[in-house]
Amino acid sequence: MARRYKFYAAETGTSYRYFFVWSRAVNRPEGQGPGNDYVFVVTPDQKPPFTLRVFVSDRALAAWQLAHGRELDSGEMYAVAKMRLFRALDELPGLRGEWLNLLVDETNIEELLAPLDL
C-alpha cells in the first residue's frame, strides 16, 4: 500500500514529510492510564525517517466532554493528535528521542483544539 505523505513547514525552519500509520487503544504504564496512541512516521529535511507516537489520554477526552457536553468523534480525536504532532514539530528540536513523550492530556487538550473551533 502506498503511503500518502503530507508536508509541514515547522516554525523552527525544518520541513517535514509525515504520514499516519495507525492508532490503537493502549494503557500507558507511566501513570498516564488508558487512551489511544496515534503513530506517525516523520522525515525531517530529507534525513532518515523516524516514528512518533502521540498519546491521547482518556482523561483528556473526559475533561473535554465535561466542558463541552459531547464526546469528540474519531476525526476530532485524530485532529487533536495531529495538532499535538504539529506543536512538537514547531517546538522540539530533538524529536527522535521524544517518540513516547508526546501527550494530549487534560492540561493541553483545550489549547490544542482551540484553533479548530470545535
Buried (B, 14 or more C-beta within 10 A) or exposed (E): EEEEEEEBEBEEEBBBBBBBBEBEEBEBEEEBBEBBBBBBBBBBEEEEEBEBBBBBBBBBBEBBEEEEEEEBEEEBBBBBBBBBBBBBBEEBEEBEEEBBBBBBBBEBBBEBBEEEEB
